Amino acid sequence: MNESNSRPAANFPDSANPGPFALTARKFAWRYVGNVAFWIQRLTGVALVGYLILHVHTIHDLQNPEKFDAALKLFGTPLFKLAEIGLLATVILHALNGIRLTMVDMGVQLTRQRQWFWYFAIGAGAVLFLAGAIPMFIYGILQHS
């Protein structure tokens, strides 16, 4: 290690004298990202199982055309269209976090893996979400008759 990398923190220049909150935020900025990702994966997984149960129950109603038509009419309301947009966000979060977990399980060692995942999830997730949510909002909610 050279001398510039082994200097204690006290020798680094004080940039604008950050307050105690900024120092605490910097210290713990990426410490709990794995725990947050764990809970995101679990909660989105439970939400997707709930959606799957509702979906299978609705498909089961195909045997009774009146009940099926009533369910489809209910699912065409703006509230359920907003729920579909939420479903899209849930699927994207679950899928991107699953990709991260697969990479970790395969042994991909990124030096800044935590930051990389969040930047990737925010960037790719936002693009995918907007690409799906905007048409769903325009055609499902704004043009609802």
TIVO-2410 file (N, C-alpha, C; in nm, 3 decimals):
# residues 145
REC num residu      c1      c2      c3 atome chaine
REC   1      M   0.084  -0.117   0.000     N      A
REC   1      M   0.000   0.000   0.000    CA      A
REC   1      M   0.088   0.124   0.000     C      A
REC   2      N   0.054   0.218  -0.082     N      A
REC   2      N   0.135   0.339  -0.081    CA      A
REC   2      N   0.086   0.436   0.026     C      A
REC   3      E   0.164   0.540   0.048     N      A
REC   3      E   0.136   0.631   0.158    CA      A
REC   3      E   0.004   0.705   0.142     C      A
REC   4      S  -0.036   0.736   0.018     N      A
REC   4      S  -0.159   0.813  -0.002    CA      A
REC   4      S  -0.283   0.732   0.032     C      A
REC   5      N  -0.276   0.599   0.020     N      A
REC   5      N  -0.392   0.516   0.053    CA      A
REC   5      N  -0.398   0.480   0.200     C      A
REC   6      S  -0.287   0.493   0.271     N      A
REC   6      S  -0.285   0.448   0.410    CA      A
REC   6      S  -0.295   0.563   0.509     C      A
REC   7      R  -0.321   0.683   0.462     N      A
REC   7      R  -0.335   0.796   0.553    CA      A
REC   7      R  -0.460   0.781   0.638     C      A
REC   8      P  -0.455   0.818   0.762     N      A
REC   8      P  -0.577   0.816   0.843    CA      A
REC   8      P  -0.676   0.922   0.795     C      A
REC   9      A  -0.800   0.902   0.830     N      A
REC   9      A  -0.906   0.992   0.784    CA      A
REC   9      A  -0.883   1.136   0.830     C      A
REC  10      A  -0.817   1.155   0.942     N      A
REC  10      A  -0.795   1.289   0.994    CA      A
REC  10      A  -0.704   1.370   0.903     C      A
REC  11      N  -0.623   1.304   0.821     N      A
REC  11      N  -0.532   1.376   0.732    CA      A
REC  11      N  -0.598   1.421   0.603     C      A
REC  12      F  -0.718   1.372   0.573     N      A
REC  12      F  -0.785   1.413   0.450    CA      A
REC  12      F  -0.839   1.554   0.467     C      A
REC  13      P  -0.843   1.630   0.359     N      A
REC  13      P  -0.893   1.767   0.371    CA      A
REC  13      P  -1.041   1.767   0.409     C      A
REC  14      D  -1.078   1.861   0.491     N      A
REC  14      D  -1.216   1.874   0.538    CA      A
REC  14      D  -1.295   1.953   0.435     C      A
REC  15      S  -1.382   1.885   0.361     N      A
REC  15      S  -1.457   1.951   0.255    CA      A
REC  15      S  -1.583   2.013   0.312     C      A
REC  16      A  -1.582   2.142   0.327     N      A
REC  16      A  -1.697   2.222   0.370    CA      A
REC  16      A  -1.750   2.181   0.506     C      A
REC  17      N  -1.669   2.114   0.588     N      A
REC  17      N  -1.703   2.079   0.725    CA      A
REC  17      N  -1.844   2.019   0.735     C      A
REC  18      P  -1.865   1.895   0.689     N      A
REC  18      P  -2.000   1.836   0.692    CA      A
REC  18      P  -2.050   1.818   0.835     C      A
REC  19      G  -2.180   1.830   0.850     N      A
REC  19      G  -2.242   1.817   0.981    CA      A
REC  19      G  -2.250   1.672   1.025     C      A
REC  20      P  -2.297   1.647   1.148     N      A
REC  20      P  -2.303   1.510   1.200    CA      A
REC  20      P  -2.400   1.422   1.122     C      A
REC  21      F  -2.509   1.480   1.070     N      A
REC  21      F  -2.603   1.399   0.993    CA      A
REC  21      F  -2.539   1.350   0.864     C      A
REC  22      A  -2.464   1.437   0.796     N      A
REC  22      A  -2.398   1.400   0.671    CA      A
REC  22      A  -2.294   1.291   0.696     C      A
REC  23      L  -2.221   1.301   0.807     N      A
REC  23      L  -2.122   1.199   0.840    CA      A
REC  23      L  -2.188   1.065   0.870     C      A
REC  24      T  -2.298   1.068   0.943     N      A
REC  24      T  -2.371   0.944   0.974    CA      A
REC  24      T  -2.429   0.883   0.848     C      A
REC  25      A  -2.486   0.967   0.762     N      A
REC  25      A  -2.544   0.915   0.638    CA      A
REC  25      A  -2.436   0.853   0.550     C      A
REC  26      R  -2.319   0.916   0.544     N      A
REC  26      R  -2.210   0.861   0.462    CA      A
REC  26      R  -2.159   0.730   0.522     C      A
REC  27      K  -2.154   0.722   0.654     N      A
REC  27      K  -2.103   0.602   0.721    CA      A
REC  27      K  -2.193   0.481   0.697     C      A
REC  28      F  -2.325   0.502   0.703     N      A
REC  28      F  -2.419   0.391   0.691    CA      A
REC  28      F  -2.488   0.386   0.555     C      A
REC  29      A  -2.437   0.458   0.458     N      A
REC  29      A  -2.506   0.471   0.329    CA      A
REC  29      A  -2.535   0.337   0.264     C      A
REC  30      W  -2.441   0.245   0.259     N      A
REC  30      W  -2.463   0.119   0.188    CA      A
REC  30      W  -2.461  -0.002   0.281     C      A
REC  31      R  -2.460   0.021   0.411     N      A
REC  31      R  -2.446  -0.090   0.505    CA      A
REC  31      R  -2.568  -0.183   0.504     C      A
REC  32      Y  -2.688  -0.128   0.492     N      A
REC  32      Y  -2.809  -0.209   0.505    CA      A
REC  32      Y  -2.879  -0.235   0.372     C      A
REC  33      V  -2.811  -0.214   0.263     N      A
REC  33      V  -2.873  -0.235   0.132    CA      A
REC  33      V  -2.912  -0.381   0.113     C      A
REC  34      G  -2.830  -0.474   0.157     N      A
REC  34      G  -2.863  -0.616   0.144    CA      A
REC  34      G  -2.989  -0.651   0.220     C      A
REC  35      N  -3.006  -0.595   0.337     N      A
REC  35      N  -3.126  -0.621   0.417    CA      A
REC  35      N  -3.249  -0.562   0.349     C      A
REC  36      V  -3.236  -0.443   0.294     N      A
REC  36      V  -3.348  -0.381   0.222    CA      A
REC  36      V  -3.384  -0.465   0.100     C      A
REC  37      A  -3.283  -0.510   0.026     N      A
REC  37      A  -3.308  -0.594  -0.091    CA      A
REC  37      A  -3.375  -0.726  -0.052     C      A
REC  38      F  -3.335  -0.782   0.062     N      A
REC  38      F  -3.396  -0.905   0.112    CA      A
REC  38      F  -3.546  -0.884   0.135     C      A
REC  39      W  -3.583  -0.775   0.202     N      A
REC  39      W  -3.724  -0.749   0.230    CA      A
REC  39      W  -3.801  -0.712   0.104     C      A
REC  40      I  -3.739  -0.642   0.012     N      A
REC  40      I  -3.805  -0.613  -0.116    CA      A
REC  40      I  -3.839  -0.743  -0.186     C      A
REC  41      Q  -3.743  -0.836  -0.189     N      A
REC  41      Q  -3.766  -0.963  -0.257    CA      A
REC  41      Q  -3.879  -1.041  -0.191     C      A
REC  42      R  -3.881  -1.045  -0.060     N      A
REC  42      R  -3.984  -1.120   0.012    CA      A
REC  42      R  -4.122  -1.057  -0.006     C      A
REC  43      L  -4.132  -0.926   0.011     N      A
REC  43      L  -4.262  -0.859   0.001    CA      A
REC  43      L  -4.317  -0.863  -0.140     C      A
REC  44      T  -4.232  -0.842  -0.240     N      A
REC  44      T  -4.282  -0.850  -0.377    CA      A
REC  44      T  -4.320  -0.993  -0.413     C      A
REC  45      G  -4.249  -1.090  -0.358     N      A
REC  45      G  -4.284  -1.230  -0.382    CA      A
REC  45      G  -4.421  -1.264  -0.325     C      A
REC  46      V  -4.448  -1.218  -0.203     N      A
REC  46      V  -4.580  -1.241  -0.142    CA      A
REC  46      V  -4.689  -1.171  -0.222     C      A
REC  47      A  -4.661  -1.049  -0.268     N      A
REC  47      A  -4.760  -0.977  -0.349    CA      A
REC  47      A  -4.788  -1.050  -0.479     C      A
REC  48      L  -4.684  -1.106  -0.541     N      A
REC  48      L  -4.705  -1.180  -0.666    CA      A
REC  48      L  -4.782  -1.308  -0.643     C      A
REC  49      V  -4.761  -1.375  -0.531     N      A
REC  49      V  -4.840  -1.495  -0.499    CA      A
REC  49      V  -4.986  -1.456  -0.478     C      A
REC  50      G  -5.011  -1.344  -0.412     N      A
REC  50      G  -5.149  -1.296  -0.396    CA      A
REC  50      G  -5.215  -1.268  -0.529     C      A
REC  51      Y  -5.139  -1.205  -0.620     N      A
REC  51      Y  -5.192  -1.181  -0.755    CA      A
REC  51      Y  -5.221  -1.313  -0.826     C      A
REC  52      L  -5.132  -1.409  -0.813     N      A
REC  52      L  -5.152  -1.538  -0.878    CA      A
REC  52      L  -5.278  -1.607  -0.828     C      A
REC  53      I  -5.303  -1.600  -0.699     N      A
REC  53      I  -5.425  -1.660  -0.642    CA      A
REC  53      I  -5.549  -1.592  -0.699     C      A
REC  54      L  -5.549  -1.458  -0.704     N      A
REC  54      L  -5.662  -1.384  -0.763    CA      A
REC  54      L  -5.680  -1.420  -0.910     C      A
REC  55      H  -5.570  -1.433  -0.981     N      A
REC  55      H  -5.575  -1.466  -1.123    CA      A
REC  55      H  -5.635  -1.606  -1.146     C      A
REC  56      V  -5.589  -1.702  -1.070     N      A
REC  56      V  -5.641  -1.839  -1.084    CA      A
REC  56      V  -5.788  -1.844  -1.044     C      A
REC  57      H  -5.826  -1.772  -0.941     N      A
REC  57      H  -5.966  -1.768  -0.899    CA      A
REC  57      H  -6.054  -1.709  -1.010     C      A
REC  58      T  -6.006  -1.606  -1.077     N      A
REC  58      T  -6.083  -1.544  -1.186    CA      A
REC  58      T  -6.093  -1.640  -1.304     C      A
REC  59      I  -5.986  -1.709  -1.336     N      A
REC  59      I  -5.989  -1.807  -1.446    CA      A
REC  59      I  -6.087  -1.920  -1.412     C      A
REC  60      H  -6.095  -1.956  -1.284     N      A
REC  60      H  -6.189  -2.059  -1.242    CA      A
REC  60      H  -6.333  -2.015  -1.268     C      A
REC  61      D  -6.358  -1.884  -1.266     N      A
REC  61      D  -6.492  -1.832  -1.292    CA      A
REC  61      D  -6.534  -1.844  -1.439     C      A
REC  62      L  -6.446  -1.892  -1.525     N      A
REC  62      L  -6.484  -1.913  -1.665    CA      A
REC  62      L  -6.600  -2.011  -1.678     C      A
REC  63      Q  -6.618  -2.097  -1.578     N      A
REC  63      Q  -6.726  -2.194  -1.582    CA      A
REC  63      Q  -6.862  -2.126  -1.570     C      A
REC  64      N  -6.867  -2.010  -1.509     N      A
REC  64      N  -6.991  -1.936  -1.493    CA      A
REC  64      N  -6.975  -1.803  -1.568     C      A
REC  65      P  -7.031  -1.791  -1.689     N      A
REC  65      P  -7.010  -1.670  -1.770    CA      A
REC  65      P  -7.054  -1.540  -1.703     C      A
REC  66      E  -7.161  -1.543  -1.623     N      A
REC  66      E  -7.207  -1.421  -1.558    CA      A
REC  66      E  -7.105  -1.371  -1.455     C      A
REC  67      K  -7.053  -1.462  -1.376     N      A
REC  67      K  -6.953  -1.424  -1.276    CA      A
REC  67      K  -6.824  -1.376  -1.344     C      A
REC  68      F  -6.787  -1.442  -1.453     N      A
REC  68      F  -6.665  -1.403  -1.524    CA      A
REC  68      F  -6.681  -1.263  -1.585     C      A
REC  69      D  -6.797  -1.237  -1.647     N      A
REC  69      D  -6.821  -1.104  -1.704    CA      A
REC  69      D  -6.821  -0.996  -1.596     C      A
REC  70      A  -6.879  -1.027  -1.480     N      A
REC  70      A  -6.878  -0.931  -1.370    CA      A
REC  70      A  -6.736  -0.904  -1.320     C      A
REC  71      A  -6.655  -1.009  -1.314     N      A
REC  71      A  -6.516  -0.992  -1.272    CA      A
REC  71      A  -6.439  -0.908  -1.374     C      A
REC  72      L  -6.459  -0.933  -1.502     N      A
REC  72      L  -6.390  -0.855  -1.605    CA      A
REC  72      L  -6.434  -0.709  -1.603     C      A
REC  73      K  -6.561  -0.686  -1.575     N      A
REC  73      K  -6.609  -0.547  -1.564    CA      A
REC  73      K  -6.543  -0.477  -1.445     C      A
REC  74      L  -6.531  -0.548  -1.333     N      A
REC  74      L  -6.465  -0.493  -1.216    CA      A
REC  74      L  -6.316  -0.466  -1.245     C      A
REC  75      F  -6.251  -0.557  -1.316     N      A
REC  75      F  -6.108  -0.541  -1.345    CA      A
REC  75      F  -6.083  -0.431  -1.447     C      A
REC  76      G  -6.186  -0.384  -1.515     N      A
REC  76      G  -6.170  -0.275  -1.610    CA      A
REC  76      G  -6.183  -0.137  -1.548     C      A
REC  77      T  -6.210  -0.132  -1.418     N      A
REC  77      T  -6.225  -0.002  -1.351    CA      A
REC  77      T  -6.088   0.064  -1.331     C      A
REC  78      P  -6.088   0.197  -1.319     N      A
REC  78      P  -5.960   0.267  -1.300    CA      A
REC  78      P  -5.881   0.221  -1.176     C      A
REC  79      L  -5.949   0.182  -1.069     N      A
REC  79      L  -5.879   0.134  -0.950    CA      A
REC  79      L  -5.796   0.010  -0.982     C      A
REC  80      F  -5.853  -0.083  -1.056     N      A
REC  80      F  -5.779  -0.203  -1.091    CA      A
REC  80      F  -5.671  -0.174  -1.195     C      A
REC  81      K  -5.691  -0.074  -1.278     N      A
REC  81      K  -5.585  -0.035  -1.372    CA      A
REC  81      K  -5.466   0.023  -1.296     C      A
REC  82      L  -5.493   0.100  -1.191     N      A
REC  82      L  -5.383   0.146  -1.105    CA      A
REC  82      L  -5.315   0.028  -1.037     C      A
REC  83      A  -5.393  -0.071  -0.996     N      A
REC  83      A  -5.335  -0.191  -0.935    CA      A
REC  83      A  -5.247  -0.266  -1.036     C      A
REC  84      E  -5.285  -0.265  -1.163     N      A
REC  84      E  -5.200  -0.328  -1.266    CA      A
REC  84      E  -5.068  -0.255  -1.281     C      A
REC  85      I  -5.071  -0.123  -1.268     N      A
REC  85      I  -4.947  -0.046  -1.273    CA      A
REC  85      I  -4.861  -0.082  -1.152     C      A
REC  86      G  -4.922  -0.099  -1.037     N      A
REC  86      G  -4.850  -0.145  -0.918    CA      A
REC  86      G  -4.794  -0.285  -0.938     C      A
REC  87      L  -4.871  -0.371  -1.006     N      A
REC  87      L  -4.823  -0.505  -1.037    CA      A
REC  87      L  -4.699  -0.499  -1.126     C      A
REC  88      L  -4.700  -0.408  -1.222     N      A
REC  88      L  -4.584  -0.391  -1.309    CA      A
REC  88      L  -4.461  -0.352  -1.227     C      A
REC  89      A  -4.476  -0.258  -1.136     N      A
REC  89      A  -4.365  -0.218  -1.050    CA      A
REC  89      A  -4.316  -0.334  -0.964     C      A
REC  90      T  -4.409  -0.413  -0.913     N      A
REC  90      T  -4.375  -0.528  -0.831    CA      A
REC  90      T  -4.295  -0.631  -0.910     C      A
REC  91      V  -4.340  -0.661  -1.031     N      A
REC  91      V  -4.270  -0.758  -1.115    CA      A
REC  91      V  -4.129  -0.709  -1.149     C      A
REC  92      I  -4.116  -0.580  -1.181     N      A
REC  92      I  -3.984  -0.524  -1.216    CA      A
REC  92      I  -3.890  -0.532  -1.096     C      A
REC  93      L  -3.936  -0.489  -0.978     N      A
REC  93      L  -3.852  -0.497  -0.858    CA      A
REC  93      L  -3.809  -0.640  -0.828     C      A
REC  94      H  -3.904  -0.732  -0.835     N      A
REC  94      H  -3.875  -0.871  -0.804    CA      A
REC  94      H  -3.777  -0.930  -0.905     C      A
REC  95      A  -3.795  -0.898  -1.032     N      A
REC  95      A  -3.707  -0.951  -1.136    CA      A
REC  95      A  -3.566  -0.895  -1.124     C      A
REC  96      L  -3.552  -0.765  -1.105     N      A
REC  96      L  -3.418  -0.706  -1.097    CA      A
REC  96      L  -3.344  -0.752  -0.972     C      A
REC  97      N  -3.415  -0.764  -0.862     N      A
REC  97      N  -3.350  -0.815  -0.742    CA      A
REC  97      N  -3.315  -0.962  -0.759     C      A
REC  98      G  -3.397  -1.036  -0.830     N      A
REC  98      G  -3.364  -1.176  -0.859    CA      A
REC  98      G  -3.239  -1.188  -0.945     C      A
REC  99      I  -3.221  -1.098  -1.040     N      A
REC  99      I  -3.099  -1.097  -1.121    CA      A
REC  99      I  -2.978  -1.072  -1.031     C      A
REC 100      R  -2.990  -0.978  -0.940     N      A
REC 100      R  -2.879  -0.949  -0.848    CA      A
REC 100      R  -2.847  -1.071  -0.763     C      A
REC 101      L  -2.949  -1.136  -0.710     N      A
REC 101      L  -2.925  -1.254  -0.627    CA      A
REC 101      L  -2.861  -1.367  -0.706     C      A
REC 102      T  -2.904  -1.384  -0.831     N      A
REC 102      T  -2.844  -1.487  -0.916    CA      A
REC 102      T  -2.697  -1.457  -0.941     C      A
REC 103      M  -2.665  -1.332  -0.966     N      A
REC 103      M  -2.525  -1.295  -0.988    CA      A
REC 103      M  -2.441  -1.322  -0.863     C      A
REC 104      V  -2.494  -1.290  -0.748     N      A
REC 104      V  -2.421  -1.314  -0.623    CA      A
REC 104      V  -2.403  -1.464  -0.602     C      A
REC 105      D  -2.508  -1.543  -0.626     N      A
REC 105      D  -2.499  -1.688  -0.609    CA      A
REC 105      D  -2.402  -1.753  -0.708     C      A
REC 106      M  -2.388  -1.694  -0.826     N      A
REC 106      M  -2.295  -1.747  -0.925    CA      A
REC 106      M  -2.151  -1.707  -0.893     C      A
REC 107      G  -2.134  -1.620  -0.797     N      A
REC 107      G  -2.000  -1.581  -0.757    CA      A
REC 107      G  -1.948  -1.457  -0.824     C      A
REC 108      V  -2.034  -1.381  -0.887     N      A
REC 108      V  -1.990  -1.257  -0.949    CA      A
REC 108      V  -1.956  -1.160  -0.836     C      A
REC 109      Q  -1.831  -1.127  -0.825     N      A
REC 109      Q  -1.787  -1.039  -0.718    CA      A
REC 109      Q  -1.759  -0.901  -0.775     C      A
REC 110      L  -1.850  -0.813  -0.754     N      A
REC 110      L  -1.830  -0.675  -0.795    CA      A
REC 110      L  -1.782  -0.598  -0.674     C      A
REC 111      T  -1.681  -0.516  -0.691     N      A
REC 111      T  -1.628  -0.444  -0.576    CA      A
REC 111      T  -1.731  -0.347  -0.520     C      A
REC 112      R  -1.815  -0.294  -0.606     N      A
REC 112      R  -1.919  -0.202  -0.561    CA      A
REC 112      R  -2.055  -0.259  -0.597     C      A
REC 113      Q  -2.076  -0.387  -0.564     N      A
REC 113      Q  -2.196  -0.459  -0.604    CA      A
REC 113      Q  -2.323  -0.394  -0.550     C      A
REC 114      R  -2.319  -0.347  -0.428     N      A
REC 114      R  -2.439  -0.287  -0.370    CA      A
REC 114      R  -2.479  -0.162  -0.445     C      A
REC 115      Q  -2.383  -0.075  -0.467     N      A
REC 115      Q  -2.413   0.049  -0.539    CA      A
REC 115      Q  -2.454   0.018  -0.682     C      A
REC 116      W  -2.384  -0.077  -0.745     N      A
REC 116      W  -2.414  -0.112  -0.885    CA      A
REC 116      W  -2.557  -0.159  -0.898     C      A
REC 117      F  -2.601  -0.245  -0.804     N      A
REC 117      F  -2.738  -0.295  -0.812    CA      A
REC 117      F  -2.839  -0.182  -0.801     C      A
REC 118      W  -2.821  -0.094  -0.706     N      A
REC 118      W  -2.919   0.013  -0.688    CA      A
REC 118      W  -2.921   0.108  -0.806     C      A
REC 119      Y  -2.804   0.139  -0.861     N      A
REC 119      Y  -2.802   0.225  -0.979    CA      A
REC 119      Y  -2.868   0.155  -1.097     C      A
REC 120      F  -2.838   0.026  -1.112     N      A
REC 120      F  -2.899  -0.052  -1.220    CA      A
REC 120      F  -3.050  -0.062  -1.200     C      A
REC 121      A  -3.092  -0.092  -1.079     N      A
REC 121      A  -3.234  -0.109  -1.050    CA      A
REC 121      A  -3.309   0.022  -1.072     C      A
REC 122      I  -3.249   0.131  -1.029     N      A
REC 122      I  -3.316   0.259  -1.047    CA      A
REC 122      I  -3.321   0.297  -1.193     C      A
REC 123      G  -3.210   0.279  -1.263     N      A
REC 123      G  -3.206   0.318  -1.405    CA      A
REC 123      G  -3.290   0.228  -1.493     C      A
REC 124      A  -3.258   0.100  -1.495     N      A
REC 124      A  -3.332   0.006  -1.581    CA      A
REC 124      A  -3.476  -0.009  -1.534     C      A
REC 125      G  -3.496  -0.013  -1.403     N      A
REC 125      G  -3.632  -0.027  -1.351    CA      A
REC 125      G  -3.720   0.091  -1.387     C      A
REC 126      A  -3.663   0.211  -1.379     N      A
REC 126      A  -3.742   0.330  -1.414    CA      A
REC 126      A  -3.777   0.331  -1.562     C      A
REC 127      V  -3.682   0.294  -1.647     N      A
REC 127      V  -3.710   0.290  -1.791    CA      A
REC 127      V  -3.818   0.186  -1.822     C      A
REC 128      L  -3.803   0.066  -1.766     N      A
REC 128      L  -3.904  -0.039  -1.790    CA      A
REC 128      L  -4.040   0.001  -1.734     C      A
REC 129      F  -4.039   0.058  -1.614     N      A
REC 129      F  -4.166   0.097  -1.553    CA      A
REC 129      F  -4.236   0.204  -1.635     C      A
REC 130      L  -4.162   0.306  -1.675     N      A
REC 130      L  -4.224   0.413  -1.753    CA      A
REC 130      L  -4.271   0.364  -1.889     C      A
REC 131      A  -4.195   0.274  -1.951     N      A
REC 131      A  -4.235   0.220  -2.080    CA      A
REC 131      A  -4.365   0.141  -2.071     C      A
REC 132      G  -4.390   0.080  -1.957     N      A
REC 132      G  -4.514   0.005  -1.940    CA      A
REC 132      G  -4.624   0.084  -1.874     C      A
REC 133      A  -4.590   0.168  -1.779     N      A
REC 133      A  -4.691   0.237  -1.699    CA      A
REC 133      A  -4.758   0.351  -1.775     C      A
REC 134      I  -4.683   0.422  -1.858     N      A
REC 134      I  -4.743   0.535  -1.930    CA      A
REC 134      I  -4.855   0.489  -2.024     C      A
REC 135      P  -4.831   0.388  -2.109     N      A
REC 135      P  -4.944   0.341  -2.193    CA      A
REC 135      P  -5.060   0.285  -2.110     C      A
REC 136      M  -5.027   0.215  -2.000     N      A
REC 136      M  -5.134   0.160  -1.916    CA      A
REC 136      M  -5.217   0.272  -1.855     C      A
REC 137      F  -5.151   0.379  -1.814     N      A
REC 137      F  -5.221   0.491  -1.754    CA      A
REC 137      F  -5.305   0.565  -1.858     C      A
REC 138      I  -5.248   0.588  -1.975     N      A
REC 138      I  -5.320   0.663  -2.080    CA      A
REC 138      I  -5.442   0.586  -2.129     C      A
REC 139      Y  -5.421   0.459  -2.165     N      A
REC 139      Y  -5.530   0.381  -2.225    CA      A
REC 139      Y  -5.620   0.315  -2.124     C      A
REC 140      G  -5.572   0.294  -2.002     N      A
REC 140      G  -5.655   0.226  -1.902    CA      A
REC 140      G  -5.729   0.321  -1.810     C      A
REC 141      I  -5.672   0.438  -1.785     N      A
REC 141      I  -5.733   0.527  -1.686    CA      A
REC 141      I  -5.786   0.654  -1.752     C      A
REC 142      L  -5.703   0.720  -1.829     N      A
REC 142      L  -5.746   0.848  -1.889    CA      A
REC 142      L  -5.854   0.828  -1.995     C      A
REC 143      Q  -5.848   0.720  -2.067     N      A
REC 143      Q  -5.947   0.695  -2.173    CA      A
REC 143      Q  -6.054   0.596  -2.129     C      A
REC 144      H  -6.068   0.581  -1.997     N      A
REC 144      H  -6.170   0.490  -1.943    CA      A
REC 144      H  -6.308   0.549  -1.969     C      A
REC 145      S  -6.396   0.466  -2.020     N      A
REC 145      S  -6.531   0.517  -2.050    CA      A
REC 145      S  -6.632   0.466  -1.952     C      A
***
